Amino acid sequence: MISHPLAFMRLPYDLLVALDSRMFHFWMQPVHYLVRLVHILAMAVFFGMDVLFDLSLMRRDYRAERAIVARLAFWWMHWLFAVTMVSGVLLFFYDPVHIGSRGYLSPKLLLMTLALVNAAICHNRLYIPALRGQAVSLARARTGAGISLALWTGVIIMSCLNSEGVPKVFLRG
Protein backbone atom coordinates (compact mmCIF):
# COMPACT_ATOMS: atom_id res chain seq x y z
CA MET A 1 0.00 0.00 0.00
CA ILE A 2 1.33 3.42 -0.96
CA SER A 3 0.96 6.12 1.65
CA HIS A 4 0.84 9.78 0.83
CA PRO A 5 3.80 12.07 1.55
CA LEU A 6 2.12 13.78 4.52
CA ALA A 7 1.39 10.58 6.45
CA PHE A 8 4.02 11.49 9.05
CA MET A 9 1.88 14.47 10.09
CA ARG A 10 -1.12 12.40 11.15
CA LEU A 11 -2.48 12.99 14.63
CA PRO A 12 -1.80 10.09 17.03
CA TYR A 13 -4.58 7.52 16.84
CA ASP A 14 -4.77 7.18 20.64
CA LEU A 15 -5.40 10.92 20.92
CA LEU A 16 -8.17 10.75 18.33
CA VAL A 17 -9.85 7.86 20.16
CA ALA A 18 -9.61 9.77 23.44
CA LEU A 19 -11.32 12.78 21.80
CA ASP A 20 -14.14 10.66 20.38
CA SER A 21 -17.41 11.09 22.25
CA ARG A 22 -20.30 8.94 21.10
CA MET A 23 -22.67 11.10 23.17
CA PHE A 24 -21.65 14.21 21.23
CA HIS A 25 -21.79 12.24 17.97
CA PHE A 26 -25.37 11.12 18.59
CA TRP A 27 -26.40 14.55 19.84
CA MET A 28 -25.07 16.23 16.71
CA GLN A 29 -26.12 13.55 14.23
CA PRO A 30 -29.50 15.14 13.31
CA VAL A 31 -27.85 18.52 12.57
CA HIS A 32 -24.50 17.30 11.25
CA TYR A 33 -25.27 18.15 7.64
CA LEU A 34 -26.57 21.59 8.57
CA VAL A 35 -23.36 22.31 10.47
CA ARG A 36 -21.36 21.07 7.49
CA LEU A 37 -23.39 23.27 5.15
CA VAL A 38 -22.80 26.32 7.37
CA HIS A 39 -19.08 25.46 7.53
CA ILE A 40 -18.70 25.17 3.75
CA LEU A 41 -20.72 28.31 3.00
CA ALA A 42 -18.94 30.41 5.64
CA MET A 43 -15.56 29.14 4.44
CA ALA A 44 -16.40 29.90 0.80
CA VAL A 45 -17.63 33.43 1.50
CA PHE A 46 -14.68 34.10 3.84
CA PHE A 47 -12.24 32.96 1.15
CA GLY A 48 -13.99 35.00 -1.55
CA MET A 49 -13.86 38.13 0.58
CA ASP A 50 -10.23 37.45 1.45
CA VAL A 51 -9.41 37.15 -2.25
CA LEU A 52 -11.12 40.48 -2.99
CA PHE A 53 -9.40 42.16 -0.06
CA ASP A 54 -5.96 40.77 -0.92
CA LEU A 55 -6.32 41.63 -4.60
CA SER A 56 -7.31 45.18 -3.66
CA LEU A 57 -4.14 45.41 -1.56
CA MET A 58 -2.05 44.33 -4.54
CA ARG A 59 -3.28 47.13 -6.79
CA ARG A 60 -1.18 50.21 -7.35
CA ASP A 61 -2.46 53.55 -6.01
CA TYR A 62 -6.12 52.78 -5.56
CA ARG A 63 -6.42 53.97 -1.97
CA ALA A 64 -10.05 55.10 -2.09
CA GLU A 65 -11.29 51.87 -3.69
CA ARG A 66 -9.12 49.81 -1.35
CA ALA A 67 -10.62 51.56 1.68
CA ILE A 68 -14.15 50.82 0.47
CA VAL A 69 -13.35 47.13 -0.11
CA ALA A 70 -11.55 46.94 3.22
CA ARG A 71 -14.46 48.47 5.14
CA LEU A 72 -16.95 46.15 3.47
CA ALA A 73 -14.90 43.00 3.90
CA PHE A 74 -13.10 43.44 7.21
CA TRP A 75 -15.97 43.03 9.66
CA TRP A 76 -17.62 40.24 7.68
CA MET A 77 -14.34 38.37 7.31
CA HIS A 78 -13.90 38.27 11.07
CA TRP A 79 -17.41 36.95 11.67
CA LEU A 80 -17.24 34.44 8.84
CA PHE A 81 -13.89 33.20 10.12
CA ALA A 82 -15.41 32.73 13.59
CA VAL A 83 -18.36 30.79 12.15
CA THR A 84 -15.99 28.67 10.07
CA MET A 85 -13.82 27.89 13.09
CA VAL A 86 -16.71 27.00 15.42
CA SER A 87 -18.42 24.83 12.82
CA GLY A 88 -15.09 23.21 11.92
CA VAL A 89 -14.41 22.30 15.55
CA LEU A 90 -17.92 20.86 15.87
CA LEU A 91 -17.38 18.80 12.72
CA PHE A 92 -14.03 17.54 13.98
CA PHE A 93 -15.51 16.40 17.30
CA TYR A 94 -18.44 14.80 15.48
CA ASP A 95 -16.03 12.11 14.25
CA PRO A 96 -12.42 12.84 15.31
CA VAL A 97 -11.13 9.35 14.50
CA HIS A 98 -12.34 9.49 10.90
CA ILE A 99 -11.37 13.12 10.26
CA GLY A 100 -8.07 13.03 12.13
CA SER A 101 -6.90 9.68 10.73
CA ARG A 102 -6.34 11.14 7.30
CA GLY A 103 -3.02 12.79 6.72
CA TYR A 104 -4.27 16.17 5.51
CA LEU A 105 -5.75 17.55 8.74
CA SER A 106 -2.39 18.44 10.30
CA PRO A 107 -1.11 20.28 7.21
CA LYS A 108 -4.44 22.13 7.06
CA LEU A 109 -4.06 23.20 10.69
CA LEU A 110 -0.44 24.21 10.07
CA LEU A 111 -1.42 26.33 7.05
CA MET A 112 -4.25 27.93 9.06
CA THR A 113 -1.80 28.80 11.82
CA LEU A 114 0.63 30.32 9.32
CA ALA A 115 -2.22 32.29 7.70
CA LEU A 116 -3.23 33.67 11.09
CA VAL A 117 0.37 34.60 11.90
CA ASN A 118 0.57 36.37 8.53
CA ALA A 119 -2.68 38.21 9.30
CA ALA A 120 -1.36 39.26 12.72
CA ILE A 121 1.86 40.58 11.16
CA CYS A 122 -0.05 42.43 8.41
CA HIS A 123 -2.75 43.83 10.72
CA ASN A 124 -1.10 47.11 11.75
CA ARG A 125 1.15 47.46 8.71
CA LEU A 126 -1.40 46.79 5.95
CA TYR A 127 -4.97 46.21 7.05
CA ILE A 128 -5.52 49.19 9.37
CA PRO A 129 -3.95 51.68 6.90
CA ALA A 130 -6.08 50.13 4.13
CA LEU A 131 -9.21 50.67 6.24
CA ARG A 132 -8.23 54.32 6.66
CA GLY A 133 -7.40 54.81 2.98
CA GLN A 134 -3.75 55.51 3.77
CA ALA A 135 -0.86 54.62 1.51
CA VAL A 136 0.95 51.36 2.12
CA SER A 137 4.15 50.03 0.61
CA LEU A 138 3.17 48.24 -2.60
CA ALA A 139 5.89 45.63 -2.15
CA ARG A 140 4.80 44.96 1.44
CA ALA A 141 1.13 44.83 0.43
CA ARG A 142 1.79 42.44 -2.44
CA THR A 143 3.94 40.21 -0.25
CA GLY A 144 1.45 40.04 2.62
CA ALA A 145 -1.54 39.61 0.31
CA GLY A 146 0.25 36.99 -1.81
CA ILE A 147 1.21 34.98 1.25
CA SER A 148 -2.36 35.24 2.51
CA LEU A 149 -3.80 34.02 -0.79
CA ALA A 150 -1.35 31.12 -1.00
CA LEU A 151 -1.93 29.98 2.59
CA TRP A 152 -5.75 30.16 2.49
CA THR A 153 -5.75 28.38 -0.88
CA GLY A 154 -3.62 25.68 0.72
CA VAL A 155 -6.07 25.38 3.62
CA ILE A 156 -8.93 24.78 1.19
CA ILE A 157 -6.92 22.25 -0.81
CA MET A 158 -5.97 20.33 2.33
CA SER A 159 -9.58 20.44 3.50
CA CYS A 160 -10.77 18.95 0.22
CA LEU A 161 -8.06 16.28 0.28
CA ASN A 162 -8.92 15.41 3.88
CA SER A 163 -12.59 15.01 2.95
CA GLU A 164 -12.18 13.11 -0.30
CA GLY A 165 -8.60 11.85 -0.31
CA VAL A 166 -6.26 11.82 -3.29
CA PRO A 167 -7.59 9.87 -6.28
CA LYS A 168 -5.75 6.56 -6.62
CA VAL A 169 -4.72 7.44 -10.17
CA PHE A 170 -2.32 10.04 -8.69
CA LEU A 171 -0.85 7.57 -6.18
CA ARG A 172 0.41 5.09 -8.79
CA GLY A 173 4.15 4.81 -9.03
C-alpha positions in Angstrom: 0.0 0.0 0.0 1.3 3.4 -1.0 1.0 6.1 1.6 0.8 9.8 0.8 3.8 12.1 1.5 2.1 13.8 4.5 1.4 10.6 6.5 4.0 11.5 9.0 1.9 14.5 10.1 -1.1 12.4 11.2 -2.5 13.0 14.6 -1.8 10.1 17.0 -4.6 7.5 16.8 -4.8 7.2 20.6 -5.4 10.9 20.9 -8.2 10.8 18.3 -9.8 7.9 20.2 -9.6 9.8 23.4 -11.3 12.8 21.8 -14.1 10.7 20.4 -17.4 11.1 22.3 -20.3 8.9 21.1 -22.7 11.1 23.2 -21.6 14.2 21.2 -21.8 12.2 18.0 -25.4 11.1 18.6 -26.4 14.6 19.8 -25.1 16.2 16.7 -26.1 13.6 14.2 -29.5 15.1 13.3 -27.8 18.5 12.6 -24.5 17.3 11.2 -25.3 18.2 7.6 -26.6 21.6 8.6 -23.4 22.3 10.5 -21.4 21.1 7.5 -23.4 23.3 5.1 -22.8 26.3 7.4 -19.1 25.5 7.5 -18.7 25.2 3.8 -20.7 28.3 3.0 -18.9 30.4 5.6 -15.6 29.1 4.4 -16.4 29.9 0.8 -17.6 33.4 1.5 -14.7 34.1 3.8 -12.2 33.0 1.2 -14.0 35.0 -1.5 -13.9 38.1 0.6 -10.2 37.5 1.5 -9.4 37.1 -2.3 -11.1 40.5 -3.0 -9.4 42.2 -0.1 -6.0 40.8 -0.9 -6.3 41.6 -4.6 -7.3 45.2 -3.7 -4.1 45.4 -1.6 -2.1 44.3 -4.5 -3.3 47.1 -6.8 -1.2 50.2 -7.4 -2.5 53.5 -6.0 -6.1 52.8 -5.6 -6.4 54.0 -2.0 -10.0 55.1 -2.1 -11.3 51.9 -3.7 -9.1 49.8 -1.3 -10.6 51.6 1.7 -14.1 50.8 0.5 -13.3 47.1 -0.1 -11.5 46.9 3.2 -14.5 48.5 5.1 -17.0 46.1 3.5 -14.9 43.0 3.9 -13.1 43.4 7.2 -16.0 43.0 9.7 -17.6 40.2 7.7 -14.3 38.4 7.3 -13.9 38.3 11.1 -17.4 37.0 11.7 -17.2 34.4 8.8 -13.9 33.2 10.1 -15.4 32.7 13.6 -18.4 30.8 12.2 -16.0 28.7 10.1 -13.8 27.9 13.1 -16.7 27.0 15.4 -18.4 24.8 12.8 -15.1 23.2 11.9 -14.4 22.3 15.6 -17.9 20.9 15.9 -17.4 18.8 12.7 -14.0 17.5 14.0 -15.5 16.4 17.3 -18.4 14.8 15.5 -16.0 12.1 14.3 -12.4 12.8 15.3 -11.1 9.4 14.5 -12.3 9.5 10.9 -11.4 13.1 10.3 -8.1 13.0 12.1 -6.9 9.7 10.7 -6.3 11.1 7.3 -3.0 12.8 6.7 -4.3 16.2 5.5 -5.7 17.5 8.7 -2.4 18.4 10.3 -1.1 20.3 7.2 -4.4 22.1 7.1 -4.1 23.2 10.7 -0.4 24.2 10.1 -1.4 26.3 7.1 -4.3 27.9 9.1 -1.8 28.8 11.8 0.6 30.3 9.3 -2.2 32.3 7.7 -3.2 33.7 11.1 0.4 34.6 11.9 0.6 36.4 8.5 -2.7 38.2 9.3 -1.4 39.3 12.7 1.9 40.6 11.2 -0.1 42.4 8.4 -2.7 43.8 10.7 -1.1 47.1 11.8 1.1 47.5 8.7 -1.4 46.8 6.0 -5.0 46.2 7.1 -5.5 49.2 9.4 -3.9 51.7 6.9 -6.1 50.1 4.1 -9.2 50.7 6.2 -8.2 54.3 6.7 -7.4 54.8 3.0 -3.8 55.5 3.8 -0.9 54.6 1.5 1.0 51.4 2.1 4.1 50.0 0.6 3.2 48.2 -2.6 5.9 45.6 -2.1 4.8 45.0 1.4 1.1 44.8 0.4 1.8 42.4 -2.4 3.9 40.2 -0.3 1.4 40.0 2.6 -1.5 39.6 0.3 0.3 37.0 -1.8 1.2 35.0 1.2 -2.4 35.2 2.5 -3.8 34.0 -0.8 -1.3 31.1 -1.0 -1.9 30.0 2.6 -5.8 30.2 2.5 -5.7 28.4 -0.9 -3.6 25.7 0.7 -6.1 25.4 3.6 -8.9 24.8 1.2 -6.9 22.3 -0.8 -6.0 20.3 2.3 -9.6 20.4 3.5 -10.8 18.9 0.2 -8.1 16.3 0.3 -8.9 15.4 3.9 -12.6 15.0 2.9 -12.2 13.1 -0.3 -8.6 11.9 -0.3 -6.3 11.8 -3.3 -7.6 9.9 -6.3 -5.8 6.6 -6.6 -4.7 7.4 -10.2 -2.3 10.0 -8.7 -0.8 7.6 -6.2 0.4 5.1 -8.8 4.1 4.8 -9.0 
